[in-house]
Amino acid sequence: MAPIAVQVCFRGWQLALDDTVDFKVWTSGHELIATLPGWLIRNLVEHHLTGAVLGHEMQALVRKPPAILPSSTVREQRRLQRRSRRQK
């Protein structure tokens, strides 16, 4: 997979996030948590997208067996067993 270009978009402005740009992570209380390099953010996004694609491909390969409902006699037996357990 070729490297992707990540852009940060916020309220009408856009910034190309290349490998030399640092990405600062802040809390809601305006405290700096970390400064992450652009190459790390790009790699994280690539990793996430690759995992999502693989997940969808795996899901397409796995077939779910059809649901098989038990017969009415089995259901009636289970109902009677539950009733007898509750009465004890």
N, C-alpha and C positions, 0 to 999 in steps of 0.2 A: 504494500500500500504506500502510495506517495504521501509525503508530508502534506498536511492541510494548512490552510491559512485561517487563523482565528481572528475575529474582529469583535471588539467590545462595542455594543450599541446601547445608548442610553439617552432617552428623550431628545431625539433628533441629531445627536452627534455620534460620530463613529470613529473608532481608533483601531488601526491595524495592529494586532498584537504579534510582533515578531520576536525572535529569540533574544533580542537585546533589551526589550522593555521589561521592567519590573512591575509586578502586580501586587499592590498592597491590600492586605485583608484587614478590615477594621471590624470591631464589635459595634453593636447599636449604641453603646456608650462612648463612641469615638476613641476607643483605645486600639492601638496598632497591635494586631496579633502576630502577623508574619509578613514578610516580603518574599514573594515567589517569583522566580525568573520566568520569562515568557516561554522558554523552551519547555519548562515543566508543565505549564498550563496547556500548551499545544499537545504534548505527549499524553496528558491526562484525558483531554478531549478525544484524541485519536484512539486511546485505549477504550474509552467508554463507547464510542461509536462502533469499534470493531467488535466489542463484546455484545452490543445490541444486535448487530447483523448476524453474528454467530448464533445468538439465542433464537432469533427468528428462523434461521435455517434449521436449527435443531428441532424446533417446535414443528416445523413443516414435515420433518422426517418421521416424527413420532406419531403414530396413529393411536387414538384413544379407542379402547374397545367399546362396543355398544353396550348400553346399560341393559342389564337383564333383571327383570323384576321377579321376585320369588312367586311361586304359585299361590293361589288363594288359600290352599290347605296349609301351606307353610306359614303364611301370614296369620292365619287363624290359630295355629299352634303357638306361635310366638306371642300373640295377644293373650292367650290363655296362660302361658308361662309368666308373663309380666303381671297379670292379674293375681296369680297365685303367690308370686313373690311379694306383692304389695300387701296381701292379706296376712302375711306372716309377721 
